[in-house]
Amino acid sequence: MYIYLNKDDSAKLDRLMREYERVFHERCYAYCMSDPIAEIEKCLKTGKPSKIKPEPEALY
C-alpha cells in the first residue's frame, strides 16, 4: 500500500513523526498506518503511543 502526500502534508508528517519520537521516546511506524497524520495526531492528543507496530519479519 502506498500513500501519496503533497509537499505540505509530507512536511507535516515529518514534523509529527519527530514530535512523536520526542514525546514517546520510541520510533514512529508511520509506514504501517493507513492514515499516518491522523493516527499520530490522535496519539499526541491522547498522550498514548500508537499500538500499530510492524508485523514481525514483514517487509515494508
BELGI-V953918 format. One record per residue. PHI is phi in degrees with one decimal (none if undefined). OMEGA is omega as a letter, one per 40 degrees, with the letter a starting at -180 (none if undefined). NEAR is the number of other ideal C-beta (glycine too) atoms within 12 Angstrom. Layout:
phi | omega | near
PHI | OMEGA | NEAR
PHI | OMEGA | NEAR
//
This chain:
phi | omega | near
none | i | 10
-114.9 | i | 7
-118.5 | i | 19
-99.5 | a | 9
-117.8 | i | 17
-76.2 | a | 11
-60.4 | a | 10
-65.9 | i | 11
-66.2 | i | 19
-64.0 | i | 17
-65.1 | i | 14
-64.4 | i | 20
-63.1 | i | 28
-59.2 | a | 20
-63.3 | a | 20
-64.7 | i | 31
-64.5 | i | 29
-63.4 | i | 18
-64.7 | i | 20
-57.8 | a | 32
-65.5 | i | 21
-70.4 | a | 14
-74.5 | a | 20
-98.1 | i | 22
54.7 | i | 10
-147.8 | a | 17
-69.8 | i | 18
-95.2 | a | 32
-97.0 | a | 24
-61.8 | a | 33
-69.5 | i | 21
-92.6 | a | 22
-99.9 | i | 27
-75.3 | i | 13
-133.9 | a | 19
-62.8 | a | 28
-63.6 | a | 28
-65.3 | a | 20
-64.7 | a | 28
-67.7 | i | 33
-60.2 | i | 22
-62.9 | i | 20
-62.4 | a | 28
-66.5 | a | 24
-69.9 | a | 14
-83.7 | a | 14
79.6 | i | 11
-119.7 | i | 16
-67.8 | a | 21
-68.3 | i | 30
-91.7 | i | 14
-80.2 | i | 24
-129.2 | i | 17
-68.4 | i | 16
-67.0 | i | 11
-57.8 | i | 6
64.4 | i | 6
-82.3 | i | 10
-105.9 | i | 8
-120.0 | none | 14
//
